Amino acid sequence: MAKILVVDDEVDLEVLIKQKFRQKIREHQYEFLFAINGVKALEQLQQHHDVDVVLSDINMPEMDGLTLLTKLNEQNGLLKSVIVSAYGDMDNIRTAMNRGAYDFITKPVNFEDLELTMEKTIKHVSQLRETMKAIKENNILKMYVDETVLNFMGGREFESSLMLNETVEATVAFIDICSFTTISENETPDIVVKLLNNYFEVMVKEIIAQGGYVDKFIGDAIMAVFRGDYHLDRAIDACLAVRSKIHELPSVKDHVAFTPKVSIGINSGEMISGNIGSAKLRRLDYTVIGDAVNTAQRLQSVAGESQIIINEAAYQKVKESFNCRKVGEVSLKNMANAMMIYEVMD
């Protein structure tokens, strides 16, 4: 549902908007908030951080629409504004655009034009949010850059989102290419890197296909994270696909025989998501940490070639969806008690 703030001292406009968009309001496609001037608009935005679009008049008491535009750009780089005003001369249009307005509509309002403009603006904001989310989740931004670049990429909201630390429920998969050190010790660096990147390309494709993202590459292994609905099921589906696709790849027969296989550990649970690293070096990774993550890595360490290993808790959640085989109890590093583990067959 899109949330739209209408800023206008003409109370009749509030009535008209509620009438014209009553069906979409009932269907929860739009939610409207109203303010009579720029000051009240900023108060509304303090209470509602999820506003997508601001529709603002220019001529209002206390704070006019052009001043409001300046304030909005200082506070929220993703929020987009559309000026709705009877002052449709070129000077006002140019001033509004220079202060960050996304579009301009003149009064009297053509509501068909207004709706089309709102839809276009909402779509644009949605694309910005998705881009920001992708940057954060796929760990593209490995190094913090200067304020100018951060503002260009979304302003303070973007910067604050990068610094957001939270507790999440998720699934982590550690996927290791078995015995790859044999290749690294016997082939040229060019061949080693080319092979490893080819293997990673195959693995990443299947991870993304199930809505996961690569948290990091660790030598010849991948740490992947899955969040959202059915995150454990999607992680297992991704790992089954990875195992299948890797096994279809040809063997290496140059200086040493090598057939790629993977060993995988999967674990779900509560973990901390945040930026970990050195602010002094301006190097921070957006990653997940915690006991659930450590357990996934240790499960991978006891997995053999072509094995996908989960623990008892995960098995109880997925046993009706996946064919699993009990392996038995194992002792994992730095864990006091033995853990019952299962192999996911298919």
N, C-alpha and C positions, 0 to 999 in steps of 0.2 A: 504494500500500500504506500502510495506517495503522500508525503506530508507537505502542504503548501501554506505559507504564511502570506496573508494579504494585508498590505499596509496602506491604509487610505482613510482620510478623515470624513469621507462621505459614507454615512451609515447605510445609505440605500444600496451601495455596492455589495455589502455583506448579504443583504436580503436577496439581491439578484443572483449572486453566485450560489447561494444555498438552493435557490429555485432551479437555476439552469443545470446544476450538477447534482440534483437530488438523487437521481438513480445511481450514479457512480459513488456517491456518498453512502447510500444504502448498501451497495455491493462491496463496500470497503476498498474501492479502488483509489479514492481520494479522501484525505482528511484535511480540512481547512482550519487554520488558526487566523485570528484577526487582531489587528492593532491599528490605532488611530493616528499614529505618527512614528517617527524613527526611534524615539526614546522607548516607547511601549514595545516596538518591534524587537529591540535589543533585549528587553526584559523577557519577552516570549522565547527568544532564542536561548537565553540562559536556562530556561525551564525545559525546553524541547531541543535536545541536541541532534535529533534525527530529521530535522527539516531539510527537504530536498531543494525547494524552490521558493524564492521570495518574489511576490508580485507587488510592486511599490509605485505609488503616485510620486510626483515630484513636489508639488506645492502643498506642504503640511505645516502645522504649528509645531513649535519646540525643536523639531529636527526634520528637515526636508529630505526628500528621497535621494538627492545627490550626495548629501552628507552621509546618509545611511549607507550608500554604496561604498564609500571610503571606509567606514567602520567595518562593514562586512568583509571586505577584502583583507583587512588587518587581522580579523579574528578567525576566518574560515575560508580556506582556499578552495574547498570543494563545493561550497554552497553557491548556487547560481541565481542571479536576479534578472527579472524582466520588468522594465519600466512600463507602467500603464498610466498614461497622462494625456491631458488635453493640450499640453505644451509640446506640440510635435514639430517645432521648428528645428532646423539643422543644428543650431548651436546647442540646444538641449540634448539632441540625439548624440552629437559628437562628445559632449561632456559626459553623458551617461556611459557611452561606450569606453571612453578613456578611463573611467573610474571602475570598469569591470562589468558593466551590464552585459548580459548574454543576448538580450533582444529588446525591442522597443515596440509597444503597441499604443496607438492613439485612441483617445475617447472621442465620441461615444464608442463603447466597447462592442466589437463584433465578436460574439461569444464562440462562434465556430472557429474564427481565426485565433482567439484566445486559447481554445482547447488544443488546437494543432500546435501552437507555440509551447504550451505547457508540456504536451507529450514529447516534443522534440527536446525540450530542456531537461525533463525528467530522464529521458533516455541517455542524454549526455552525462548527467550526474551519475547515473547508474554505471555507465562505462568507466568513468573516472574511479568510482569506488572499486569496481572489479579489477581495474589495472593496479590500484594501490594494494589490494588484497593479494593479487598474484605476485607482485614484487616482494611483499612481505613473506608470503608462504613459500615461494620458490627460492628465497634467499639470494635474489639477484644482487641486492645492495650489500656488498661485503664490507664496504668501508664508508663511514660517514663523510660527507662532503660539506662544502661551506654553505652558509645560510642562503645565499643566492640560489644555488641549485635546489636546495630543499624547498624553498618558496616556489620555484618554478614547477616542482613536481607535486605541489599540493599544499604548500604552506604549513602552518602550525599543526593542522590536524594530521597531515602526513608525518611530520616529525614526531608528534606525540604518539601516533599509532606504532611507529617503529620502536618507541620506548615502552610500549604497553607490556606489562608483565601480568600473567594471569594463570590460574589453575584450570586445566582442561582435562576432559576425559578423551582419550585417544588410543590408537594402536600404533606401535612401533614395530617395524620389521628390519632386521639386519640380514642382508643378503651378501654372502661372501663367495667369491670365485675360488673354488677349491684348488689348492696346489699351484696357484699362479706364480709363486716364487720360482718354480721350475723354469718357466718362460723367462722371467726377469733375470735369472742367473745365466741363461744360455743363449739368449737372443740379443740382437742389437737394440739400443734404446728406441730407435724408430719403430721397429717391429713391436716391441713391448707396448709402447704408448698407443700405437695404432690398434693393436688387438684389444687392449683394455678399453679404449674409447668405443670400439665397435660393440664390445660386450655391454658396456654401460648404456649405449644407445638403445639396445634391445630391451634392457631391463627398465630403463626410464619410461619408454613408450608404454609398457604394461602397467607401471605404477600410475602414470597419469591417466590412463584409460579407466582406472578404478577410482579416480578422484583423490589419489594420494599425491604427495609431493616429496621431492628429495631434500631431506634436511642437510645431508652432507655426504661427500665421498670420503671414505677413510681407506686410503691405500687402494687395495683391490676389492673393497666392499662398499656397499651403499647402505645408508641409514634412511629409511623412508617412514613417513608419518601419515596416518590416515585419521581424519576427524569427521565429525558429522554423523548422520544416520548410518547404522550398520557398519561402523568403521572396522570392526573385527572381521566381519564377513568379506568386506571389500578388500581388506589387506590379504586375506587368505586367497581370494580369487586372483589378485594381482600376483602373488607369489607362485601359485600353481601355473599361471600363464608364463611367468619368468622362467620357471624350471623347464617348462615344455619348449619355449622358444630357444633357450640357451642350448638345450640338448639337441636341437635341430641344426645347430651351427656346425660347420665342418671342422675336422681335427687339424691341428698344426703338425706338419711333418718335415720341417726344414732341418734344424739342428737337433731338435728333441721332439718326441711324440707327445702331443698334448690334446686331450679332448675336454672341452669346457664343461664343467658341472658346477652346481651351486649348492651351498648348505645355508639353511635359513632358520632363524629364530624369530618368533612372533610373540608379542605380549601386549596386553591391554591394561589400562588403568588410569589412575589420576597422575598427572605430571605437571610440572611448571613450564610454562611457555614464556620465553623472554629473550632479551639480548644479553649474551654472555661474551665476555672478552675484555679488552683493554681500551678504556676511553682515551688513555694517554696516547696509545698508538693509533687511535681512531679506527680500530679493527674490532668489530663486534659481529657475532653470528646470531641470527634469530633462530633459536633452537629450543628443544625440549630436554628437560633433565628430570631426574628422580629415580626412585627405586624401580618403577615400572620399566623405564628405559634400560637401566642396568640389567634387569632380569632378561629382557629381550636379547641383549648382547651375549649374556651368559648361556642362554638357550641355544643361540647360534654356535657357541663354542663347543657344545656337545653334539651338535648335529653332524651326521656323516654326509658323504656325497649324496646329492639328490634328496636329502631329507629336509622336510619342513617340520620344525618342532614347536609345540605349544605346551603350556602347563595345564594342570587340572582345571583351574578356573575357566580358562579359555575353552577347554574341551567341553565342559558342561554347557557353555553358551552355544556351541556350534555343532554338537554331536548329531543333531537331527538334520543338519544341512550338508555336512561333509563326512566322508568316510575316513575314520581315524583308527589308528592302531596303537594300543598301549605298548609303550617301550619299557617302562619300569621306573624305579626310583633312581635319581642321580644326585650326587653332591655337587653343588655349584659354588664357585669361588665366592668367599666372603659371606656365605649363607650358612647359618647354624644348622638348619634342618634340611634333610634330603627332600627333593621335590619329585613328584610323580610327573612324568612327561609322556606326551603322545605324539605320534607322527601323523601328519595329514597326508592321506594317500591320494585322494581326489575328491 
